[in-house]
Amino acid sequence: MDAKVGSLIENNNEFYDDVIDGLSKKQKSLPCKYFYDQVGSELFEEICQLDEYYVTRSELELIDTIKSELAQLIGSNAVIIEPGAGAGIKIQKLLATLDTPSTYVPIDISRDFLNYSGEIIKQKFPNIDVFPVAADFTQSFKWLDYTVQSNRVVFFPGSTIGNFDPAQAESFLSNVGEIIGSKGAIIIGVDLVKPIAQLEAAYNDQKGITAEFNKNILVRINNELNGNFDLDLFEHDAFFNVEKSRIEMHLKSKEDQSVIINEQQIDFKESERIHTENSYKYSIDSFVELAQRAGLKRAKSWVDSNNRVSMHYLVN
Ligand code: AVI
């Protein structure tokens, strides 16, 4: 290994280990958190604007409808914590409705994107303390030690919970339950089960942006881990798995081929897939049951006017 490549990999140790680990399994897989570098986060923002991807639009409409009710439930001097904060449009709606929010803590794995959206909030809400945290919120809640303990409200829109498998979702919710304590809450957006054609269209858009987003993980491996994936030899594949109630995204190898990542060779058979993402869809009841298993009670649930997405206010 030459020195340059050595340091390249050292700086990306965890990414490299996760990639090799995932691609060495019988069913090859890659963690979906690696979609989100600067390019991936921008592609995801593009997905949110697509005609087929209803999640963002429906949730924005829902937030507009219920924001005064949310503000009442939240009360005053809240510390609003947003794991996986994106461009901050939804949080802006919420912050604008609150009487006296004290602090906003956006958390995101993509530092550049986070700084950018943190700046926007600072400019628009000069009275709110903004405390951006660059972290993988699925790994640790250490960042919370920096915030006051009372009235912590975790805002988790966008149906990101759907990207966790049910066991991870349960443990995430029970961790959140611990940090919000007896006075806090979690406001969480959850995509609803709906007709398969509508679900599959949302993950197979005509413009091919979702395919590009999916392949961005290979681009990152090439750029950051000295890989040589040929993007044209992999195909985006997304479908609804009815039994598991989830959209699955895969990258399917078009032919028998070998890929080198740093010095490691990975072999693919024709049609072999890399499983890159799950996006679970819940009914209101199945989600409330999941929250209950995590020790949380539902104070209130809402759905948008087209019955596409839901939002829940959960407490201890
Ligand atoms: C971020 N997350 C909720 C999106 C979803 O719908 O599961 C990610 C996504 N993947 C493909 N399109 C959007």
Residues whose N, C-alpha, C, O or C-beta is under 5 A from the ligand:
A	BS01	AVI	I47 G158 S159 T160 N278 S279
